[in-house]
Amino acid sequence: MADFQQPPPVNPYDSPEMVRPGMSGAAKVLIGLGIGCGVIVILCCGGFIFTGVYFARSVQQAMSEDPATIRSVTERIVAIDVPAELPPAMSLDLGIPFVGQMMMAIYGEPEQSGVVIFQLETDMGNAEDIKVQFEESMRRAGRGEMREVSLEESEMFETQINGQPAEFRLGKGKRHESGDEVWQATGVFEGKGGAAMLFMQLDAEEFSKDDALAILKSMK
């Protein structure tokens, strides 16, 4: 009998091999940052292993660059006012067997200024455990200019989202490679369908602290 070898599991930080040619920078960041976060959370919560080919095909079919679709996915996570300077770039609406629904929306061009919103709808574990995994994966994930920066100054912003308390760390830091200053906000919150997170970086030459706060304050 011939030996059966299972395809190796996907590396959460490697872009799937079946990425469409000519894919935008936002799409690459979605795969590199967002999918990485999602896979880590799923593996930590459920212990499931997905083969690279299966996962790549599923991701490809679940992605969209249609602005209306991106806004619809966003609305299923949280009500938020994203400024016109950060247009809809990419969304993901991926159902994962035995786990749940993984959704993400990206606005802007993450290598410059962008907002990433992520939600995992699942019955596995509780929301607090998943939020802890979000925070850990956010620290470990990231590619290129969208990598989380070390903040030189920061403060906590507290608010209410979907009737639950939420907290975000907002501050200014410099990108490691370019030295460009950015306003960065990260945090986890209760989305409309499950545990959710936000990752935001805004070029400090184009956006002010008030601009970043306005986005956070708009989340309901």
C-alpha positions in Angstrom: 0.0 0.0 0.0 1.4 3.4 -1.0 2.2 5.8 1.8 -0.2 8.6 2.2 1.2 11.9 3.1 -1.0 14.7 4.3 -0.2 18.1 2.8 1.6 20.3 5.3 -0.5 22.8 7.2 -0.5 26.4 6.0 1.9 28.7 7.7 -0.2 31.5 9.1 2.3 34.1 8.0 2.9 32.9 4.4 0.7 34.1 1.7 -1.4 31.3 0.1 0.1 30.0 -3.1 -3.1 30.6 -5.0 -3.2 34.4 -4.6 -4.6 36.0 -7.7 -2.0 37.7 -10.0 -1.8 41.4 -9.7 -3.4 41.4 -6.3 -3.3 44.8 -4.5 -1.2 45.6 -1.5 -4.3 45.6 0.6 -5.1 42.0 -0.4 -1.5 40.9 0.4 -1.7 42.5 3.8 -5.1 40.9 4.4 -3.6 37.5 3.7 -0.4 38.2 5.6 -1.8 39.9 8.7 -5.4 39.0 8.9 -5.3 35.4 7.8 -2.3 34.9 10.1 -4.3 36.2 13.0 -7.3 34.2 12.1 -5.4 30.9 11.7 -3.6 31.3 15.0 -6.9 32.0 16.8 -8.5 29.0 15.2 -5.6 26.7 15.9 -5.4 27.8 19.5 -9.1 27.5 20.1 -9.9 24.4 18.2 -6.7 22.6 17.3 -7.8 22.2 13.7 -5.2 21.9 10.9 -6.0 23.1 7.4 -3.9 22.1 4.4 -2.4 24.9 2.4 -4.3 24.1 -0.9 -7.7 23.8 0.8 -7.2 27.0 2.8 -5.9 29.0 -0.2 -8.8 28.0 -2.3 -11.3 28.8 0.4 -9.7 32.2 1.0 -9.6 33.1 -2.7 -13.3 32.4 -3.0 -14.2 34.3 0.2 -12.3 37.5 -0.7 -14.0 40.5 -2.4 -12.8 43.9 -3.6 -16.4 45.1 -4.2 -17.0 48.3 -2.0 -20.6 47.3 -1.3 -19.6 43.8 -0.1 -16.8 45.3 2.1 -19.3 47.7 3.7 -21.8 44.8 4.3 -19.1 42.7 5.9 -18.1 45.6 8.1 -21.7 46.2 9.2 -22.0 42.6 10.3 -19.1 43.3 12.7 -19.5 46.8 13.9 -21.0 50.2 13.0 -18.0 52.5 12.2 -17.4 55.7 10.2 -14.3 55.3 8.1 -13.3 58.5 6.4 -13.4 58.8 2.6 -9.6 59.1 2.5 -9.6 55.4 3.5 -11.8 53.7 0.8 -12.9 50.1 1.0 -10.1 47.9 -0.2 -10.8 44.2 0.6 -13.1 41.9 2.6 -13.1 38.3 3.7 -16.2 36.3 4.6 -14.9 32.7 5.2 -16.9 29.9 6.7 -14.7 27.3 8.3 -16.2 23.8 9.0 -16.5 22.9 12.7 -15.2 26.3 13.7 -17.4 29.2 12.5 -17.4 32.3 10.3 -14.2 34.4 9.9 -14.9 37.9 8.6 -12.6 40.8 7.9 -12.7 44.3 6.2 -9.8 46.4 5.2 -10.0 50.1 4.4 -7.3 52.3 2.8 -3.9 51.1 1.7 -2.4 49.4 4.7 1.2 50.0 3.7 0.4 53.8 4.1 -2.8 54.3 6.1 -5.3 51.6 6.8 -8.0 50.1 9.1 -8.4 46.3 9.5 -11.5 45.0 11.3 -11.7 41.3 12.1 -14.3 39.1 13.7 -14.6 35.4 14.5 -18.0 33.9 14.9 -17.6 30.6 16.7 -19.1 28.5 19.5 -15.6 27.2 20.5 -14.3 28.7 23.7 -15.5 31.9 25.2 -15.1 35.5 23.9 -12.5 36.4 26.5 -10.2 33.5 25.5 -10.5 34.4 21.9 -9.8 38.0 22.6 -6.6 37.0 24.4 -5.6 35.0 21.3 -6.4 38.1 19.1 -4.0 40.2 21.2 -1.3 37.7 21.1 -1.6 37.1 17.3 -1.7 40.8 16.7 1.7 41.1 18.4 3.1 38.3 16.3 1.5 39.0 12.9 2.2 41.6 10.3 4.1 42.1 7.1 5.9 45.0 5.6 4.8 48.5 6.6 1.6 47.2 8.4 3.7 45.5 11.1 2.8 46.7 14.6 5.1 49.6 15.7 6.6 50.3 19.0 4.7 53.3 20.5 6.8 56.2 21.8 3.7 57.6 23.5 0.3 56.0 24.1 -2.9 56.2 26.0 -5.9 53.9 26.5 -9.3 54.9 25.0 -12.3 53.4 26.6 -15.7 53.2 25.0 -18.9 51.1 24.6 -19.4 48.9 21.5 -22.4 46.8 20.9 -23.4 47.4 24.5 -20.1 46.0 25.9 -17.0 47.9 27.2 -14.1 48.1 24.9 -10.6 49.4 25.2 -8.0 50.5 22.6 -4.4 51.5 22.9 -3.8 54.6 20.8 -0.4 56.2 20.3 2.3 57.4 17.9 5.3 55.5 16.8 7.8 55.1 13.9 7.8 52.4 11.3 10.9 50.3 11.7 12.1 50.3 8.1 11.0 53.8 6.8 11.0 55.8 10.1 7.7 57.3 9.1 5.5 58.4 12.0 2.1 56.8 12.3 -0.9 56.9 14.7 -1.6 53.4 15.7 -4.7 51.9 17.5 -5.2 48.3 18.5 -7.8 46.6 20.6 -10.4 43.9 20.9 -14.1 44.3 21.4 -17.4 42.5 21.2 -18.5 42.4 17.6 -22.1 41.8 16.5 -21.4 38.2 15.9 -18.5 37.3 18.2 -15.1 38.4 19.4 -13.6 41.1 17.2 -10.5 43.3 16.9 -9.4 46.5 15.2 -5.9 47.3 13.9 -5.3 50.8 12.6 -2.3 52.8 11.3 -2.6 56.3 10.0 0.2 58.3 8.5 0.9 61.1 10.9 1.6 63.6 8.1 -1.9 63.1 6.7 -3.9 62.3 9.8 -4.0 63.8 13.3 -4.7 62.2 16.7 -8.2 63.7 16.5 -8.7 61.9 13.2 -7.8 58.6 14.8 -10.0 59.2 17.9 -12.9 60.1 15.6 -12.8 56.7 14.0 -12.6 54.9 17.4 -15.5 57.1 18.8 -17.7 56.3 15.8 -17.7 52.5 16.7 -21.0 51.5 18.1 
